[in-house]
């Protein structure tokens, strides 16, 4: 969304699942993004990994399309 609060380091799409690897300043930012993505109609989003580091945190978000 151009907020500058996170950077996408990598993404991977397989079998209807999009994994985003992001770098940000805090876990709360990752969770806020997860909530925003989960609110999209027809999708689920989960935070599947968080790794703290010297420059903030790296997290992996998984976005899937629901069957409905």
MILO-730201 format. One record per atom (N, C-alpha, C, CB): atom name; x negated, y, z negated; residue number from 0; residue in one letter. Coordinates in Angstrom, 1 decimal, padded with zeros to 4 digits, m for minus. Glycine has a CB too. Example, Ala and Ser with C-alpha at 12.3 -4.5 7.8 and 13.67 -1.06 7.14 Angstrom:
<sites>
SITE at      X      Y      Z   i aa
SITE  N m013.2 m005.7 m007.8   0  a
SITE CA m012.3 m004.5 m007.8   0  a
SITE  C m013.2 m003.3 m007.8   0  a
SITE CB m011.3 m004.5 m009.0   0  a
SITE  N m012.8 m002.2 m007.1   1  s
SITE CA m013.7 m001.1 m007.1   1  s
SITE  C m012.9  000.0 m007.9   1  s
SITE CB m014.1 m000.6 m005.7   1  s
</sites>
This chain:
<sites>
SITE at      X      Y      Z   i aa
SITE  N m000.8 m001.2  000.0   0  x
SITE CA  000.0  000.0  000.0   0  x
SITE  C m000.9  001.3  000.0   0  x
SITE CB  000.9  000.0 m001.2   0  x
SITE  N m002.2  001.1  000.1   1  x
SITE CA m003.0  002.3  000.2   1  x
SITE  C m003.3  002.9 m001.2   1  x
SITE CB m002.4  003.3  001.1   1  x
SITE  N m003.0  002.2 m002.3   2  x
SITE CA m003.2  002.8 m003.6   2  x
SITE  C m004.6  002.9 m004.0   2  x
SITE CB m002.4  002.0 m004.6   2  x
SITE  N m005.5  002.1 m003.4   3  x
SITE CA m006.9  002.2 m003.8   3  x
SITE  C m007.2  001.5 m005.1   3  x
SITE CB m007.4  003.6 m003.9   3  x
SITE  N m006.1  000.8 m005.7   4  x
SITE CA m006.3  000.1 m007.0   4  x
SITE  C m006.9 m001.3 m006.8   4  x
SITE CB m005.0  000.0 m007.6   4  x
SITE  N m006.9 m001.8 m005.6   5  x
SITE CA m007.5 m003.1 m005.4   5  x
SITE  C m008.1 m003.2 m004.0   5  x
SITE CB m006.4 m004.2 m005.6   5  x
SITE  N m008.9 m004.2 m003.8   6  x
SITE CA m009.5 m004.5 m002.5   6  x
SITE  C m009.3 m006.0 m002.2   6  x
SITE CB m011.1 m004.2 m002.5   6  x
SITE  N m008.9 m006.2 m000.9   7  x
SITE CA m008.7 m007.6 m000.5   7  x
SITE  C m010.1 m008.1  000.0   7  x
SITE CB m007.6 m007.7  000.7   7  x
SITE  N m010.6 m009.1 m000.7   8  x
SITE CA m011.9 m009.7 m000.3   8  x
SITE  C m011.7 m010.8  000.7   8  x
SITE CB m012.6 m010.3 m001.6   8  x
SITE  N m010.6 m011.6  000.6   9  x
SITE CA m010.4 m012.7  001.6   9  x
SITE  C m008.9 m013.0  001.6   9  x
SITE CB m011.2 m013.9  001.2   9  x
SITE  N m008.5 m013.7  002.6  10  x
SITE CA m007.1 m014.2  002.7  10  x
SITE  C m007.2 m015.5  003.5  10  x
SITE CB m006.1 m013.2  003.3  10  x
SITE  N m006.3 m016.4  003.2  11  x
SITE CA m006.2 m017.7  003.8  11  x
SITE  C m004.8 m018.1  003.9  11  x
SITE CB m007.0 m018.8  003.0  11  x
SITE  N m004.4 m018.5  005.1  12  x
SITE CA m003.0 m019.0  005.4  12  x
SITE  C m003.0 m020.4  005.8  12  x
SITE CB m002.3 m018.0  006.4  12  x
SITE  N m002.3 m021.3  005.1  13  x
SITE CA m002.2 m022.7  005.4  13  x
SITE  C m000.8 m023.2  005.0  13  x
SITE CB m003.3 m023.5  004.8  13  x
SITE  N m000.2 m023.9  005.9  14  x
SITE CA  001.1 m024.6  005.6  14  x
SITE  C  002.1 m023.7  004.9  14  x
SITE CB  000.8 m025.8  004.7  14  x
SITE  N  002.2 m022.5  005.4  15  x
SITE CA  003.3 m021.6  004.8  15  x
SITE  C  002.9 m020.9  003.5  15  x
SITE CB  004.5 m022.4  004.6  15  x
SITE  N  001.6 m021.0  003.1  16  x
SITE CA  001.1 m020.4  001.9  16  x
SITE  C  000.0 m019.4  002.2  16  x
SITE CB  000.7 m021.5  000.9  16  x
SITE  N  000.2 m018.2  001.7  17  x
SITE CA m000.9 m017.2  001.9  17  x
SITE  C m001.6 m017.0  000.5  17  x
SITE CB m000.2 m015.8  002.4  17  x
SITE  N m002.9 m017.2  000.5  18  x
SITE CA m003.7 m017.0 m000.6  18  x
SITE  C m004.5 m015.7 m000.4  18  x
SITE CB m004.7 m018.2 m000.9  18  x
SITE  N m004.4 m014.7 m001.3  19  x
SITE CA m005.1 m013.5 m001.2  19  x
SITE  C m006.2 m013.4 m002.4  19  x
SITE CB m004.2 m012.3 m001.3  19  x
SITE  N m007.4 m013.2 m002.1  20  x
SITE CA m008.4 m013.0 m003.1  20  x
SITE  C m008.7 m011.5 m003.1  20  x
SITE CB m009.8 m013.7 m002.7  20  x
SITE  N m008.4 m010.9 m004.4  21  x
SITE CA m008.5 m009.5 m004.6  21  x
SITE  C m009.5 m009.1 m005.7  21  x
SITE CB m007.1 m008.9 m004.9  21  x
SITE  N m010.0 m007.9 m005.6  22  x
SITE CA m010.9 m007.4 m006.6  22  x
SITE  C m010.2 m006.1 m007.1  22  x
SITE CB m012.3 m007.1 m006.1  22  x
SITE  N m010.1 m005.9 m008.4  23  x
SITE CA m009.5 m004.7 m009.0  23  x
SITE  C m010.1 m004.4 m010.4  23  x
SITE CB m008.0 m005.0 m009.2  23  x
SITE  N m009.7 m003.4 m011.0  24  x
SITE CA m010.2 m003.0 m012.3  24  x
SITE  C m009.7 m003.7 m013.5  24  x
SITE CB m010.0 m001.5 m012.5  24  x
SITE  N m008.5 m004.3 m013.4  25  x
SITE CA m007.8 m004.9 m014.6  25  x
SITE  C m006.8 m006.0 m014.2  25  x
SITE CB m007.1 m003.8 m015.4  25  x
SITE  N m006.7 m007.0 m015.0  26  x
SITE CA m005.7 m008.0 m014.8  26  x
SITE  C m004.3 m007.5 m014.7  26  x
SITE CB m005.7 m009.1 m016.0  26  x
SITE  N m004.0 m006.4 m015.4  27  x
SITE CA m002.7 m005.8 m015.3  27  x
SITE  C m002.3 m005.3 m013.9  27  x
SITE CB m002.6 m004.6 m016.3  27  x
SITE  N m003.3 m004.9 m013.1  28  x
SITE CA m003.1 m004.5 m011.8  28  x
SITE  C m002.8 m005.6 m010.9  28  x
SITE CB m004.4 m003.8 m011.2  28  x
SITE  N m003.4 m006.8 m011.1  29  x
SITE CA m003.1 m008.0 m010.4  29  x
SITE  C m001.7 m008.4 m010.7  29  x
SITE CB m004.1 m009.1 m010.7  29  x
SITE  N m001.3 m008.4 m012.0  30  x
SITE CA  000.0 m008.8 m012.4  30  x
SITE  C  001.1 m007.9 m011.8  30  x
SITE CB  000.1 m008.9 m013.9  30  x
SITE  N  000.8 m006.6 m011.7  31  x
SITE CA  001.7 m005.7 m011.2  31  x
SITE  C  001.9 m006.0 m009.7  31  x
SITE CB  001.2 m004.2 m011.4  31  x
SITE  N  000.9 m006.3 m009.0  32  x
SITE CA  001.0 m006.6 m007.6  32  x
SITE  C  001.8 m007.9 m007.4  32  x
SITE CB m000.4 m006.8 m006.9  32  x
SITE  N  001.5 m008.9 m008.3  33  x
SITE CA  002.3 m010.2 m008.2  33  x
SITE  C  003.7 m009.9 m008.4  33  x
SITE CB  001.8 m011.1 m009.3  33  x
SITE  N  004.1 m009.1 m009.3  34  x
SITE CA  005.5 m008.7 m009.5  34  x
SITE  C  006.1 m008.1 m008.3  34  x
SITE CB  005.7 m007.8 m010.8  34  x
SITE  N  005.4 m007.2 m007.7  35  x
SITE CA  005.9 m006.5 m006.5  35  x
SITE  C  006.1 m007.5 m005.3  35  x
SITE CB  004.9 m005.4 m006.0  35  x
SITE  N  005.2 m008.4 m005.1  36  x
SITE CA  005.3 m009.4 m004.1  36  x
SITE  C  006.4 m010.4 m004.4  36  x
SITE CB  004.0 m010.2 m003.9  36  x
SITE  N  006.6 m010.8 m005.7  37  x
SITE CA  007.6 m011.7 m006.1  37  x
SITE  C  009.0 m011.1 m005.9  37  x
SITE CB  007.4 m012.2 m007.5  37  x
SITE  N  009.1 m009.8 m005.8  38  x
SITE CA  010.4 m009.2 m005.7  38  x
SITE  C  010.9 m009.1 m004.2  38  x
SITE CB  010.4 m007.8 m006.2  38  x
SITE  N  010.0 m009.5 m003.3  39  x
SITE CA  010.4 m009.5 m001.9  39  x
SITE  C  011.4 m010.7 m001.7  39  x
SITE CB  009.1 m009.7 m001.0  39  x
SITE  N  012.5 m010.4 m001.0  40  x
SITE CA  013.4 m011.5 m000.7  40  x
SITE  C  012.8 m012.6  000.0  40  x
SITE CB  014.7 m010.9  000.0  40  x
SITE  N  013.1 m013.9 m000.4  41  x
SITE CA  012.6 m015.0  000.3  41  x
SITE  C  011.2 m015.5  000.0  41  x
SITE CB  012.7 m014.8  001.7  41  x
SITE  N  010.6 m014.9 m001.0  42  x
SITE CA  009.2 m015.2 m001.4  42  x
SITE  C  009.0 m015.4 m002.9  42  x
SITE CB  008.2 m014.1 m000.9  42  x
SITE  N  008.0 m016.3 m003.2  43  x
SITE CA  007.5 m016.4 m004.6  43  x
SITE  C  006.1 m016.0 m004.6  43  x
SITE CB  007.7 m017.9 m005.1  43  x
SITE  N  005.6 m015.5 m005.7  44  x
SITE CA  004.2 m015.1 m005.8  44  x
SITE  C  003.7 m015.5 m007.2  44  x
SITE CB  004.0 m013.6 m005.6  44  x
SITE  N  002.5 m016.1 m007.2  45  x
SITE CA  001.9 m016.4 m008.5  45  x
SITE  C  000.4 m016.1 m008.5  45  x
SITE CB  002.1 m017.9 m008.8  45  x
SITE  N  000.0 m015.7 m009.7  46  x
SITE CA m001.4 m015.4 m009.9  46  x
SITE  C m002.1 m016.8 m010.3  46  x
SITE CB m001.6 m014.3 m011.0  46  x
SITE  N m002.9 m017.3 m009.5  47  x
SITE CA m003.4 m018.7 m009.7  47  x
SITE  C m004.8 m018.7 m010.3  47  x
SITE CB m003.4 m019.4 m008.4  47  x
SITE  N m005.6 m017.6 m010.2  48  x
SITE CA m006.9 m017.6 m010.8  48  x
SITE  C m007.3 m016.1 m011.0  48  x
SITE CB m007.9 m018.2 m009.8  48  x
SITE  N m008.1 m016.0 m012.1  49  x
SITE CA m008.6 m014.6 m012.5  49  x
SITE  C m010.0 m014.9 m013.0  49  x
SITE CB m007.7 m013.9 m013.6  49  x
SITE  N m011.0 m014.1 m012.5  50  x
SITE CA m012.4 m014.2 m012.9  50  x
SITE  C m012.9 m012.8 m013.3  50  x
SITE CB m013.2 m014.9 m011.8  50  x
SITE  N m013.2 m012.6 m014.5  51  x
SITE CA m013.8 m011.3 m014.9  51  x
SITE  C m015.2 m011.2 m014.4  51  x
SITE CB m013.7 m011.2 m016.5  51  x
SITE  N m015.6 m009.9 m014.2  52  x
SITE CA m016.9 m009.6 m013.7  52  x
SITE  C m017.4 m008.3 m014.1  52  x
SITE CB m017.0 m009.8 m012.2  52  x
SITE  N m018.6 m007.9 m013.8  53  x
SITE CA m019.1 m006.6 m014.2  53  x
SITE  C m018.4 m005.4 m013.6  53  x
SITE CB m020.5 m006.5 m013.8  53  x
SITE  N m017.8 m005.6 m012.4  54  x
SITE CA m017.2 m004.5 m011.7  54  x
SITE  C m015.6 m004.5 m011.8  54  x
SITE CB m017.6 m004.4 m010.3  54  x
SITE  N m015.1 m005.3 m012.7  55  x
SITE CA m013.7 m005.5 m012.8  55  x
SITE  C m013.3 m007.0 m012.8  55  x
SITE CB m012.9 m004.8 m011.7  55  x
SITE  N m012.2 m007.3 m012.1  56  x
SITE CA m011.8 m008.7 m012.1  56  x
SITE  C m011.5 m009.1 m010.6  56  x
SITE CB m010.5 m008.9 m013.0  56  x
SITE  N m011.7 m010.4 m010.4  57  x
SITE CA m011.3 m011.0 m009.1  57  x
SITE  C m010.1 m011.9 m009.4  57  x
SITE CB m012.5 m011.7 m008.4  57  x
SITE  N m009.1 m011.8 m008.6  58  x
SITE CA m008.0 m012.7 m008.8  58  x
SITE  C m007.5 m013.3 m007.5  58  x
SITE CB m006.8 m011.9 m009.4  58  x
SITE  N m006.8 m014.4 m007.6  59  x
SITE CA m006.2 m015.1 m006.4  59  x
SITE  C m004.7 m015.1 m006.6  59  x
SITE CB m006.8 m016.5 m006.2  59  x
SITE  N m004.0 m014.5 m005.6  60  x
SITE CA m002.6 m014.5 m005.6  60  x
SITE  C m002.1 m015.4 m004.5  60  x
SITE CB m002.0 m013.0 m005.4  60  x
SITE  N m001.1 m016.2 m004.8  61  x
SITE CA m000.5 m017.1 m003.8  61  x
SITE  C  000.9 m016.7 m003.5  61  x
SITE CB m000.6 m018.6 m004.4  61  x
SITE  N  001.2 m016.5 m002.3  62  x
SITE CA  002.5 m016.1 m001.8  62  x
SITE  C  003.1 m017.2 m000.9  62  x
SITE CB  002.4 m014.7 m001.0  62  x
SITE  N  004.3 m017.6 m001.3  63  x
SITE CA  005.0 m018.7 m000.5  63  x
SITE  C  006.4 m018.2 m000.1  63  x
SITE CB  005.0 m020.0 m001.3  63  x
SITE  N  006.8 m018.7  001.0  64  x
SITE CA  008.2 m018.5  001.4  64  x
SITE  C  009.1 m019.5  000.7  64  x
SITE CB  008.3 m018.5  003.0  64  x
SITE  N  010.2 m019.0  000.2  65  x
SITE CA  011.2 m020.0 m000.4  65  x
SITE  C  012.1 m020.5  000.7  65  x
SITE CB  012.0 m019.3 m001.5  65  x
SITE  N  012.7 m021.6  000.4  66  x
SITE CA  013.6 m022.3  001.3  66  x
SITE  C  014.9 m021.6  001.6  66  x
SITE CB  013.9 m023.7  000.9  66  x
SITE  N  015.3 m020.6  000.7  67  x
SITE CA  016.6 m020.0  000.8  67  x
SITE  C  016.5 m018.8  001.8  67  x
SITE CB  017.0 m019.4 m000.5  67  x
</sites>
